[in-house]
Amino acid sequence: MSGSMRYGNVFGEAIRLVAADRIAPSSLVTGVLPLADVPAAMQLAAAKENALKAQLLVD
């Protein structure tokens, strides 16, 4: 299972940028944590000065 959240009508442009190798999606992810670490992921995501995106890994 995977998911994504987007803002406005920018999803198509984001796909074009990734397809053109202008953006590396992995560079946007600050951390990947297991689902059991939801509290830590929320703390990471809340640290706006140090984090861009925290992902939860669902097995």
C-alpha positions as CSV (number, residue, x, y, z in Angstrom):
1,M,0.0,0.0,0.0
2,S,1.3,3.5,-0.8
3,G,-0.2,6.9,-0.7
4,S,0.4,10.5,-1.5
5,M,-0.9,13.9,-0.6
6,R,-0.7,16.9,-2.9
7,Y,-1.6,20.6,-2.9
8,G,-3.5,22.3,-5.7
9,N,-3.0,21.2,-9.2
10,V,0.7,20.5,-9.0
11,F,0.8,16.7,-9.2
12,G,1.2,16.6,-13.0
13,E,4.0,19.1,-12.9
14,A,5.7,17.0,-10.1
15,I,5.5,13.9,-12.3
16,R,7.0,15.8,-15.3
17,L,9.9,17.1,-13.2
18,V,10.7,13.6,-11.9
19,A,10.4,12.0,-15.3
20,A,12.8,14.7,-16.7
21,D,15.3,13.9,-13.9
22,R,15.0,17.5,-12.7
23,I,14.0,16.3,-9.2
24,A,15.0,13.2,-7.3
25,P,12.1,12.1,-5.1
26,S,14.4,10.5,-2.6
27,S,16.0,13.9,-1.9
28,L,12.6,15.1,-0.6
29,V,12.2,12.4,2.0
30,T,13.8,13.3,5.4
31,G,13.1,9.9,7.0
32,V,11.4,6.6,6.5
33,L,10.2,5.0,9.7
34,P,8.2,1.8,10.4
35,L,4.5,2.1,11.3
36,A,5.3,1.2,14.9
37,D,7.3,4.5,15.1
38,V,4.3,6.9,14.4
39,P,5.2,9.1,17.3
40,A,8.8,9.6,16.2
41,A,7.6,10.2,12.6
42,M,5.2,12.9,13.8
43,Q,8.0,14.6,15.8
44,L,10.2,14.4,12.7
45,A,7.5,15.9,10.5
46,A,6.8,18.7,13.0
47,A,10.5,19.8,13.0
48,K,9.9,22.1,10.0
49,E,13.4,23.6,10.2
50,N,15.0,20.1,9.8
51,A,12.4,18.0,7.9
52,L,10.6,18.1,4.6
53,K,8.8,14.8,4.5
54,A,8.6,11.8,6.8
55,Q,7.2,8.5,5.5
56,L,5.8,5.6,7.3
57,L,6.7,2.1,6.0
58,V,3.8,-0.3,6.2
59,D,4.8,-4.0,5.9
